[in-house]
Amino acid sequence: SLNQFASGAWTPGHTRVLYISPLKALNTDIRDNLLHPLAELKASGDFPDIRVQTRSGDTPTGERQRMLRSPPEILITTPESLSLLLTTRNGQNALTRVETVILDEVHAVVDNRRGVQLMTSLERLVDLSGDFQRLALSATVEPLEAVAAYVGGFDETGTARPVSIVRAETEKHLDFRVRFPEEVHQAIESGQKIWDPLSEAFRDLIDRNDSTLFFTNSRRLAEKITLKINEDQPGALAYAHHGSLARDIRTTVEQRLKAGELRAIVATSSLEMGIDIGHLDEVVLVQSPPSVAATLQRVGRAGHRVGETSVGTLFPTHAQDFLEAAVLSRALQDRDIEPLKPLTGCLDVLAQIIISLTAQLEWHLDELHALLRRSAPYRNLTREQFDLVIEMLAGRYAGSRVRELKPRISYDRIHGTVKALKSAV
C-alpha cells in the first residue's frame, strides 16, 4: 500500500487504506509502527505526506470530527467503528475512495457475530467506493478455503469473488515443554496450596530470562500470580495486564516491557494477538489455554522475529489440566489447529445492520435484500426470513402486534421501502 503512494498510483487527500483489527491496542501499535518509517520515507526524498490515524471507542470526539473533515490516507479501526462510520453521512463521505482493506487477526472474528457485522460492512463499503482489494491475515486459521470464501463474498451477479490463498511454507520452530515441579507435587501430597511453590518456579524463570510473559485464563488469576511473584521481593518483578485495567496503565506496561524496563508481565488474552511488545525470551502458560490456536498464538509471542525459536512452558495446576496439556503438546507439534466454522445467518445482528443501513437512506426492500446476500454470512438469507425481520423492526412479530416491541423502522408496504425512525438511530 505504501508503494502505491510512492509510485503515484494513489494520490493523497483521501482514505485509501482501511486497516481493521479486533483489538484497539493492536490498532494503536500498528499506527505507531507506521509513523516512524513514514517519517523517514518523507525525509529521504520525494514521498507524499501520508497521514495515519486510529478510530475506536477511545478516540476523543473532537478528533473524530476532524478525521471526518480531513480523512487520513490510512485509517486504522475496529469492526464496530467501521459500522458506525457507515451509519453517518459524514462517515460515508470519508470512505468513497478506499482501495485496500486489510483484515488483521481475521481468525478472531470469522466464527462470531463481530465477523458477521464486518463482512456485511465490507459490502456496504463496496456500494460507496466500488470493489477494492481485501487482504485477510492470520497465523492460526483453518481451513483457509472456508475463511477465504467468507471474506471474499459475492458480486452483484451472485458470483463468488476470486480469492488467492498465500500460505507461508517456512516452518516456525517451537520449543514447548510441560512442567510440574516436584515442590508443587509435594505441596499437593501434604494438602498445602500450590501457589507458593509455583511462584518460586516462576521467579526462577524470571531470573533466568531478560523478559518473560505469563498468560493466565482469567483476570483474577493474573492478579493473584502477580501478587505471589512480587511477594517478599525488594521491588516489583511482574506487572499485571488485562482488560479491566485503565487504558493508560496497560499502555505504560506494554511500552516499558518493549523498552526492556520490565522483567515480566502476567496477562490474560489481552496480549495474545499481534501487539508488538519487543523481544521475549519465554512465554509461560499458567493452566492450559482454551484452544490449540490460542496456545500457538500465545507461545508465538516469544521468538516473534523471522527465524527465531518460540520458547514456551506450560504449568498445569489440576488433574484435567494435565490431560489438556498432553493434548496441546501433541497438537502444537503437529500444528493441528481447531477448524473455524464461519458464522452465518444471525438474525439478531441482521436487525442491527438493517437499522444502520436505513439510518441515512430509504431503501427498497429488493435492493436491501440483494446487498445483504452479497455478504457470505447472509448468502442463504431467504426472502421470508428477511421479511419477518423487517416486520419485527416495524413493530410486528409473526403477524401479531407486541406492545413491548417498539417500531424501529418505518415500513411503506405500498412502495416496498423502509427507513429507520429517528428514535432508533
Secondary structure, DSSP 8 states (H G I E B T S, - for coil): -HHHHHHTSS-SSS--EEEE-S-HHHHHHHHHHHHHHHHHHHHHSS-----EEEESTTS-HHHHHHHHHS--SEEEE-HHHHHHHHHSHHHHHTTSS--EEEETTGGGTTTSHHHHHHHHHHHHHHHHH---EEEE--SS-S-HHHHHHHHH-B-TTS-B---------S---EEEEE---HHHHHHHHTT--SHHHHHHHHHHHHHH-S-EEEE-SSHHHHHHHHHHHHTT-SS--EEEE-TTS-HHHHHHHHHHHHTT--SEEEESGGGSSS------SEEEEES--SSHHHHHHHHTTSS-STT--EEEEEE--SHHHHHHHHHHHHHHHHT-----------HHHHHHHHHHHTSSS-EEHHHHHHHHHHSGGGTT--HHHHHHHHHHHTTEETTEE-TTS---EEEETTTTEEEE-GGG-
